[in-house]
Amino acid sequence: MTLAVRDETLADVAAIRAVNEAAFAGAQEADLVDALRRDGDLLLSLVADDGGVIGHVAFSRMQIEGDPAVALAPVAVLPAQQRRGIGTALIEDGLRRLKQSGETLVFVLGAPAYYGRFGFAAASAARFETPYPGPYFQSLALSPRAPSSGAVRYARAFSALS
Ligand SMILES: CC(C)(COP(=O)(O)OP(=O)(O)OC[C@H]1O[C@@H](n2cnc3c(N)ncnc32)[C@H](O)[C@@H]1OP(=O)(O)O)[C@@H](O)C(=O)NCCC(=O)NCCS
C-alpha cells in the first residue's frame, strides 16, 4: 500500500487519537487535537494513510494582534513507523497547502534540529512576544506579507496544556 497524505475525515477521529497517544505516550496531545477540533480552531488536519492512519499533523488558527497566523502542533507518527519520512511528508504537504490557501506565517514549538529542515527558525520567531520564548519557539514566513512582530495568541485549547 502506498502512503497518502490527506485531510482527516470524521472516520479518522479515533485513529488520530490513537496515533497521538502512542507517539507521545500519553493523552495530552490527543486531547489537544480533540479540543482544537471541538473549538473550530483546527485549520488543517492531515493524516498519513497506508491503509490505516499511521501519522497525523494539526495546524490551528492563531492570532498576532488581529492578524491571522498558524500554529503547527502536534505532529505524531506511530513509533514503529518513525524515521521513514512520514513526519516530513505530513509537514511538507501541510506547509504547501497553507501557502496555497494564502496563509503567511506558521509557528512551531519543537526541536530546532528537526524543524530547521523545513525552514523554521528561532531568530525570526524571536521578534514576536510569546508565552513560550526560547530556541524551541520557531517561525516560518510563507509570504513577504507575513507580520514580522507582535504578540502571539494561541487557540484556546493550548491554555489547557501543562
Ligand atoms: C517527530 C516525529 C513526528 C517525526 O516523524 P518521523 O516520521 O519519524 O520523521 P521523519 O522520518 O520525517 O524524519 C526523521 C528524522 O527526524 C529526526 N528527528 C525526529 N525527532 C527529532 C527530534 N525530536 N529532534 C531532532 N531530530 C528529530 C530523526 O532523527 C530523523 O533524522 P534522520 O532522517 O537524519 O535520521 C516522530 O518522531 C514522532 O511522532 N515523535 C513523537 C512525538 C513528537 O515528539 N512530536 C513532535 C513534537 S510536536
The ligand as an SDF file (V2000), in Angstrom:
LIG
                    3D

 48 50  0  0  0  0  0  0  0  0999 V2000
    8.8090   13.8760   15.4800 C   0  0  0  0  0  0  0  0  0  0  0  0
    8.0950   12.8580   14.5850 C   0  0  0  0  0  0  0  0  0  0  0  0
    6.7160   13.3490   14.2160 C   0  0  0  0  0  0  0  0  0  0  0  0
    8.9620   12.7360   13.3050 C   0  0  0  0  0  0  0  0  0  0  0  0
    8.2940   11.8300   12.4460 O   0  0  0  0  0  0  0  0  0  0  0  0
    9.1560   10.8160   11.5430 P   0  0  0  0  0  0  0  0  0  0  0  0
    8.2300   10.2310   10.5560 O   0  0  0  0  0  0  0  0  0  0  0  0
    9.9070    9.8990   12.4450 O   0  0  0  0  0  0  0  0  0  0  0  0
   10.1660   11.8540   10.8780 O   0  0  0  0  0  0  0  0  0  0  0  0
   10.9460   11.7080    9.5060 P   0  0  0  0  0  0  0  0  0  0  0  0
   11.1520   10.2630    9.1830 O   0  0  0  0  0  0  0  0  0  0  0  0
   10.3100   12.5560    8.5090 O   0  0  0  0  0  0  0  0  0  0  0  0
   12.3050   12.3580    9.9190 O   0  0  0  0  0  0  0  0  0  0  0  0
   13.1260   11.6270   10.7700 C   0  0  0  0  0  0  0  0  0  0  0  0
   14.2900   12.4970   11.1120 C   0  0  0  0  0  0  0  0  0  0  0  0
   13.8900   13.4110   12.1020 O   0  0  0  0  0  0  0  0  0  0  0  0
   14.7610   13.3150   13.1830 C   0  0  0  0  0  0  0  0  0  0  0  0
   14.0260   13.6050   14.4020 N   0  0  0  0  0  0  0  0  0  0  0  0
   12.8800   13.0570   14.8280 C   0  0  0  0  0  0  0  0  0  0  0  0
   12.5340   13.6150   16.0080 N   0  0  0  0  0  0  0  0  0  0  0  0
   13.5040   14.5120   16.3020 C   0  0  0  0  0  0  0  0  0  0  0  0
   13.7300   15.3830   17.3760 C   0  0  0  0  0  0  0  0  0  0  0  0
   12.8800   15.4810   18.4180 N   0  0  0  0  0  0  0  0  0  0  0  0
   14.8190   16.1840   17.3280 N   0  0  0  0  0  0  0  0  0  0  0  0
   15.6830   16.1190   16.2880 C   0  0  0  0  0  0  0  0  0  0  0  0
   15.5180   15.3030   15.2490 N   0  0  0  0  0  0  0  0  0  0  0  0
   14.4450   14.5200   15.2660 C   0  0  0  0  0  0  0  0  0  0  0  0
   15.2670   11.9040   13.1730 C   0  0  0  0  0  0  0  0  0  0  0  0
   16.4940   11.8030   13.8120 O   0  0  0  0  0  0  0  0  0  0  0  0
   15.4100   11.6630   11.6860 C   0  0  0  0  0  0  0  0  0  0  0  0
   16.5920   12.2100   11.2060 O   0  0  0  0  0  0  0  0  0  0  0  0
   17.4270   11.4420   10.1010 P   0  0  0  0  0  0  0  0  0  0  0  0
   16.4840   11.2070    8.9630 O   0  0  0  0  0  0  0  0  0  0  0  0
   18.5310   12.4080    9.7790 O   0  0  0  0  0  0  0  0  0  0  0  0
   17.8570   10.1900   10.7660 O   0  0  0  0  0  0  0  0  0  0  0  0
    8.0270   11.4640   15.2270 C   0  0  0  0  0  0  0  0  0  0  0  0
    9.3300   11.0440   15.5670 O   0  0  0  0  0  0  0  0  0  0  0  0
    7.1380   11.4180   16.4730 C   0  0  0  0  0  0  0  0  0  0  0  0
    5.9390   11.1640   16.3800 O   0  0  0  0  0  0  0  0  0  0  0  0
    7.7370   11.6520   17.6530 N   0  0  0  0  0  0  0  0  0  0  0  0
    6.9990   11.6140   18.9150 C   0  0  0  0  0  0  0  0  0  0  0  0
    6.0970   12.8090   19.0190 C   0  0  0  0  0  0  0  0  0  0  0  0
    6.8480   14.1280   18.9000 C   0  0  0  0  0  0  0  0  0  0  0  0
    7.8700   14.3290   19.5680 O   0  0  0  0  0  0  0  0  0  0  0  0
    6.3300   15.0340   18.0470 N   0  0  0  0  0  0  0  0  0  0  0  0
    6.9710   16.3050   17.7800 C   0  0  0  0  0  0  0  0  0  0  0  0
    6.6690   17.3420   18.7820 C   0  0  0  0  0  0  0  0  0  0  0  0
    5.1160   18.1580   18.4450 S   0  0  0  0  0  0  0  0  0  0  0  0
  1  2  1  0
  2  3  1  0
  2  4  1  0
  2 36  1  0
  4  5  1  0
  5  6  1  0
  6  7  2  0
  6  8  1  0
  6  9  1  0
  9 10  1  0
 10 11  2  0
 10 12  1  0
 10 13  1  0
 13 14  1  0
 14 15  1  0
 15 16  1  0
 15 30  1  0
 16 17  1  0
 17 18  1  0
 17 28  1  0
 18 19  1  0
 18 27  1  0
 19 20  2  0
 20 21  1  0
 21 22  1  0
 21 27  2  0
 22 23  1  0
 22 24  2  0
 24 25  1  0
 25 26  2  0
 26 27  1  0
 28 29  1  0
 28 30  1  0
 30 31  1  0
 31 32  1  0
 32 33  2  0
 32 34  1  0
 32 35  1  0
 36 37  1  0
 36 38  1  0
 38 39  2  0
 38 40  1  0
 40 41  1  0
 41 42  1  0
 42 43  1  0
 43 44  2  0
 43 45  1  0
 45 46  1  0
 46 47  1  0
 47 48  1  0
M  END
$$$$
